[in-house]
Amino acid sequence: MKTLLLAGLATTLLSFASLAHAAALKVGVTPGAYADSVAAAGEAKAQGLDVEVVEFSDWTTPNIALAAGDIDLNYFQHKPFLANAVKERGYEFADVGTGTLANIGLYSLKHKSFDEIPQNGTVAIANDPVNQGRGLLLLQKAGLIKLKDGVGFQGTLDDIVENPKNLSFTEVEGPQLVRVTGDVDLALGYPHFIVAAKAFDPAGGLIYSGIDDKQFAIRFVTRKDNADNPDIAKFVQIYQTSPKVRSAIGTAFANDPKLYTIAWEK
Protein backbone atom coordinates (compact mmCIF):
# COMPACT_ATOMS: atom_id res chain seq x y z
CA MET A 1 0.00 0.00 0.00
CA LYS A 2 2.84 2.38 0.91
CA THR A 3 4.49 1.62 -2.41
CA LEU A 4 1.25 2.39 -4.27
CA LEU A 5 0.84 5.70 -2.39
CA LEU A 6 4.41 6.71 -3.19
CA ALA A 7 3.90 5.78 -6.83
CA GLY A 8 0.71 7.82 -6.92
CA LEU A 9 2.45 10.79 -5.31
CA ALA A 10 5.28 10.59 -7.82
CA THR A 11 2.80 10.51 -10.69
CA THR A 12 1.00 13.55 -9.28
CA LEU A 13 4.26 15.47 -8.87
CA LEU A 14 5.27 14.62 -12.42
CA SER A 15 1.90 15.87 -13.66
CA PHE A 16 2.34 19.15 -11.79
CA ALA A 17 5.85 19.50 -13.19
CA SER A 18 4.55 18.87 -16.67
CA LEU A 19 1.84 21.50 -16.24
CA ALA A 20 4.35 23.99 -14.88
CA HIS A 21 6.59 23.40 -17.86
CA ALA A 22 3.65 23.77 -20.25
CA ALA A 23 2.76 27.10 -18.62
CA ALA A 24 6.03 28.74 -19.76
CA LEU A 25 5.18 31.63 -22.06
CA LYS A 26 7.41 31.87 -25.13
CA VAL A 27 7.80 35.44 -26.37
CA GLY A 28 9.45 36.10 -29.74
CA VAL A 29 11.45 39.32 -30.07
CA THR A 30 14.18 40.99 -32.10
CA PRO A 31 17.46 41.96 -30.39
CA GLY A 32 17.88 45.21 -28.52
CA ALA A 33 15.09 47.15 -26.85
CA TYR A 34 12.38 44.55 -27.28
CA ALA A 35 14.45 41.57 -26.16
CA ASP A 36 15.97 43.46 -23.23
CA SER A 37 12.67 44.86 -22.00
CA VAL A 38 10.86 41.51 -22.20
CA ALA A 39 13.74 39.85 -20.34
CA ALA A 40 13.51 42.59 -17.70
CA ALA A 41 9.97 41.53 -16.82
CA GLY A 42 11.40 39.22 -14.15
CA GLU A 43 8.48 39.93 -11.85
CA ALA A 44 6.53 37.45 -13.94
CA LYS A 45 8.28 34.48 -12.37
CA ALA A 46 7.53 35.74 -8.87
CA GLN A 47 3.88 35.82 -9.92
CA GLY A 48 3.98 32.21 -11.12
CA LEU A 49 4.56 32.91 -14.80
CA ASP A 50 7.67 31.53 -16.47
CA VAL A 51 8.72 33.50 -19.56
CA GLU A 52 11.11 32.27 -22.23
CA VAL A 53 12.56 34.94 -24.54
CA VAL A 54 13.15 33.74 -28.10
CA GLU A 55 15.25 36.06 -30.27
CA PHE A 56 14.95 36.37 -34.05
CA SER A 57 17.34 38.29 -36.31
CA ASP A 58 14.75 39.20 -38.97
CA TRP A 59 11.21 40.50 -39.31
CA THR A 60 9.71 37.46 -41.05
CA THR A 61 10.40 34.49 -38.78
CA PRO A 62 8.66 35.79 -35.61
CA ASN A 63 5.28 35.68 -37.35
CA ILE A 64 5.99 32.33 -38.98
CA ALA A 65 6.94 30.91 -35.58
CA LEU A 66 3.83 32.38 -33.97
CA ALA A 67 1.53 30.94 -36.63
CA ALA A 68 3.20 27.53 -36.24
CA GLY A 69 2.71 27.55 -32.47
CA ASP A 70 6.43 27.57 -31.73
CA ILE A 71 5.97 30.74 -29.64
CA ASP A 72 2.93 32.11 -27.82
CA LEU A 73 3.43 35.82 -28.36
CA ASN A 74 5.66 38.12 -30.36
CA TYR A 75 6.78 41.67 -29.76
CA PHE A 76 8.53 43.32 -32.69
CA GLN A 77 5.97 44.82 -35.10
CA HIS A 78 3.69 47.83 -35.33
CA LYS A 79 0.10 47.83 -36.57
CA PRO A 80 0.76 48.67 -40.25
CA PHE A 81 3.42 45.93 -40.44
CA LEU A 82 1.01 43.48 -38.80
CA ALA A 83 -1.82 44.43 -41.16
CA ASN A 84 0.45 43.89 -44.16
CA ALA A 85 1.62 40.49 -42.85
CA VAL A 86 -1.99 39.37 -42.28
CA LYS A 87 -2.98 40.56 -45.76
CA GLU A 88 -0.06 38.83 -47.48
CA ARG A 89 0.00 35.55 -45.53
CA GLY A 90 -3.50 35.20 -44.09
CA TYR A 91 -2.39 34.96 -40.48
CA GLU A 92 -5.09 34.62 -37.82
CA PHE A 93 -3.49 37.01 -35.35
CA ALA A 94 -4.72 39.30 -32.58
CA ASP A 95 -3.20 42.50 -31.22
CA VAL A 96 -3.24 42.17 -27.43
CA GLY A 97 -1.27 45.13 -26.13
CA THR A 98 0.71 48.29 -26.79
CA GLY A 99 4.45 48.59 -26.23
CA THR A 100 7.17 51.10 -27.05
CA LEU A 101 7.06 53.60 -29.91
CA ALA A 102 10.51 53.88 -31.47
CA ASN A 103 11.69 56.73 -33.63
CA ILE A 104 13.45 55.99 -36.91
CA GLY A 105 15.93 58.16 -38.76
CA LEU A 106 18.27 58.58 -41.67
CA TYR A 107 21.94 58.21 -40.76
CA SER A 108 25.22 58.86 -42.53
CA LEU A 109 28.72 58.06 -41.34
CA LYS A 110 30.22 59.83 -44.37
CA HIS A 111 28.28 63.10 -44.64
CA LYS A 112 27.09 65.75 -42.18
CA SER A 113 24.12 66.99 -44.19
CA PHE A 114 21.82 65.98 -47.01
CA ASP A 115 23.50 68.56 -49.23
CA GLU A 116 26.69 66.50 -49.03
CA ILE A 117 25.04 63.34 -50.38
CA PRO A 118 26.72 62.97 -53.78
CA GLN A 119 25.28 62.43 -57.22
CA ASN A 120 24.80 58.68 -57.73
CA GLY A 121 24.96 58.22 -53.95
CA THR A 122 23.99 54.97 -52.25
CA VAL A 123 21.13 54.46 -49.80
CA ALA A 124 20.30 51.43 -47.64
CA ILE A 125 16.63 51.02 -46.81
CA ALA A 126 14.36 48.41 -45.20
CA ASN A 127 13.20 45.63 -47.50
CA ASP A 128 9.70 45.14 -46.06
CA PRO A 129 6.81 47.14 -47.53
CA VAL A 130 5.73 49.31 -44.59
CA ASN A 131 9.12 50.17 -43.12
CA GLN A 132 10.50 50.81 -46.58
CA GLY A 133 7.64 53.24 -47.10
CA ARG A 134 8.46 55.04 -43.86
CA GLY A 135 12.07 55.36 -44.97
CA LEU A 136 11.05 56.73 -48.34
CA LEU A 137 8.86 59.33 -46.64
CA LEU A 138 11.92 60.46 -44.69
CA LEU A 139 13.93 60.71 -47.91
CA GLN A 140 11.13 62.78 -49.40
CA LYS A 141 11.01 64.97 -46.28
CA ALA A 142 14.76 65.49 -46.69
CA GLY A 143 14.21 66.66 -50.28
CA LEU A 144 16.16 63.80 -51.87
CA ILE A 145 13.29 62.11 -53.72
CA LYS A 146 9.62 62.60 -54.55
CA LEU A 147 6.98 59.88 -54.30
CA LYS A 148 3.72 59.39 -56.13
CA ASP A 149 0.95 61.37 -54.48
CA GLY A 150 -0.94 59.54 -51.78
CA VAL A 151 1.23 56.45 -51.35
CA GLY A 152 2.19 57.35 -47.77
CA PHE A 153 4.02 54.71 -45.76
CA GLN A 154 2.89 52.04 -48.24
CA GLY A 155 5.20 53.45 -50.88
CA THR A 156 7.92 51.32 -52.46
CA LEU A 157 10.95 52.04 -54.62
CA ASP A 158 8.65 51.75 -57.64
CA ASP A 159 6.73 54.78 -56.38
CA ILE A 160 9.69 57.15 -56.67
CA VAL A 161 8.85 59.67 -59.40
CA GLU A 162 11.75 62.08 -58.89
CA ASN A 163 15.31 61.18 -57.92
CA PRO A 164 17.45 64.20 -58.87
CA LYS A 165 20.67 62.81 -57.41
CA ASN A 166 20.14 59.44 -59.10
CA LEU A 167 20.42 57.65 -55.78
CA SER A 168 20.73 53.87 -55.89
CA PHE A 169 19.04 51.75 -53.23
CA THR A 170 20.02 48.58 -51.41
CA GLU A 171 17.18 46.77 -49.68
CA VAL A 172 18.19 45.27 -46.32
CA GLU A 173 16.38 43.39 -43.56
CA GLY A 174 15.54 46.05 -40.96
CA PRO A 175 17.60 44.74 -38.03
CA GLN A 176 20.65 44.46 -40.29
CA LEU A 177 20.62 48.07 -41.55
CA VAL A 178 22.96 49.16 -38.77
CA ARG A 179 25.63 46.81 -40.13
CA VAL A 180 25.70 48.39 -43.58
CA THR A 181 25.40 52.07 -42.61
CA GLY A 182 29.14 52.65 -42.94
CA ASP A 183 29.16 51.16 -46.45
CA VAL A 184 26.64 53.58 -47.98
CA ASP A 185 26.11 57.32 -48.15
CA LEU A 186 22.84 57.19 -46.24
CA ALA A 187 20.87 54.53 -44.39
CA LEU A 188 17.55 54.14 -42.67
CA GLY A 189 18.25 53.47 -39.01
CA TYR A 190 16.54 52.19 -35.87
CA PRO A 191 18.09 53.69 -32.72
CA HIS A 192 17.63 50.62 -30.52
CA PHE A 193 19.48 48.42 -33.02
CA ILE A 194 22.22 51.06 -33.18
CA VAL A 195 22.52 51.10 -29.38
CA ALA A 196 22.56 47.29 -29.21
CA ALA A 197 25.30 47.10 -31.84
CA LYS A 198 27.31 49.91 -30.19
CA ALA A 199 27.90 51.05 -33.75
CA PHE A 200 27.57 54.85 -33.68
CA ASP A 201 25.62 57.65 -32.04
CA PRO A 202 21.87 56.84 -32.21
CA ALA A 203 21.14 60.54 -31.69
CA GLY A 204 23.21 61.44 -34.76
CA GLY A 205 20.46 61.04 -37.34
CA LEU A 206 20.11 63.71 -40.00
CA ILE A 207 16.32 63.51 -39.77
CA TYR A 208 13.74 61.54 -37.76
CA SER A 209 10.19 60.35 -38.34
CA GLY A 210 8.86 61.60 -34.99
CA ILE A 211 7.22 59.75 -32.11
CA ASP A 212 3.68 61.08 -32.26
CA ASP A 213 2.04 58.50 -34.54
CA LYS A 214 0.81 55.78 -32.18
CA GLN A 215 0.04 53.34 -35.00
CA PHE A 216 3.80 52.72 -35.18
CA ALA A 217 4.04 51.62 -31.55
CA ILE A 218 5.27 48.04 -31.21
CA ARG A 219 2.48 45.61 -30.40
CA PHE A 220 2.14 42.38 -28.48
CA VAL A 221 0.68 39.90 -30.99
CA THR A 222 -0.66 36.38 -30.54
CA ARG A 223 -2.85 33.94 -32.44
CA LYS A 224 -6.58 34.65 -32.36
CA ASP A 225 -7.27 31.27 -30.77
CA ASN A 226 -4.94 32.22 -27.91
CA ALA A 227 -6.01 35.83 -27.44
CA ASP A 228 -7.92 35.09 -24.23
CA ASN A 229 -5.01 33.28 -22.59
CA PRO A 230 -4.84 34.76 -19.06
CA ASP A 231 -1.06 34.28 -18.96
CA ILE A 232 -0.68 36.59 -21.95
CA ALA A 233 -2.87 39.27 -20.36
CA LYS A 234 -0.94 38.88 -17.12
CA PHE A 235 2.42 39.23 -18.87
CA VAL A 236 1.39 42.34 -20.82
CA GLN A 237 0.13 43.92 -17.59
CA ILE A 238 3.41 43.12 -15.83
CA TYR A 239 5.38 44.54 -18.75
CA GLN A 240 3.45 47.79 -18.76
CA THR A 241 3.76 48.37 -15.00
CA SER A 242 7.29 47.15 -14.30
CA PRO A 243 9.91 49.77 -13.32
CA LYS A 244 12.61 47.32 -14.49
CA VAL A 245 11.04 47.14 -17.93
CA ARG A 246 10.86 50.92 -18.16
CA SER A 247 14.50 51.18 -17.15
CA ALA A 248 15.53 48.58 -19.75
CA ILE A 249 13.65 50.46 -22.47
CA GLY A 250 15.37 53.72 -21.51
CA THR A 251 18.79 52.06 -21.60
CA ALA A 252 18.04 50.49 -24.99
CA PHE A 253 17.34 53.95 -26.41
CA ALA A 254 20.37 55.62 -24.78
CA ASN A 255 17.94 57.33 -22.36
CA ASP A 256 17.22 59.88 -25.07
CA PRO A 257 13.53 60.91 -25.07
CA LYS A 258 13.65 62.00 -28.70
CA LEU A 259 14.31 58.38 -29.72
CA TYR A 260 11.29 56.68 -28.12
CA THR A 261 8.13 57.06 -26.08
CA ILE A 262 6.14 54.86 -23.71
CA ALA A 263 3.18 54.48 -26.04
CA TRP A 264 0.76 52.67 -23.72
CA GLU A 265 0.57 55.81 -21.60
CA LYS A 266 -0.30 58.08 -24.53
Salt bridges, closest charged atoms under 4 A:
ASP50 OD1 - LYS45 NZ 2.64
GLU92 OE1 - LYS224 NZ 3.74
ASP95 OD2 - ARG219 NE 2.76
ASP159 OD1 - LYS148 NZ 3.59
ASP185 OD1 - HIS111 NE2 2.73
ASP225 OD1 - ARG223 NE 3.57
GLU265 OE2 - ARG246 NH2 2.47
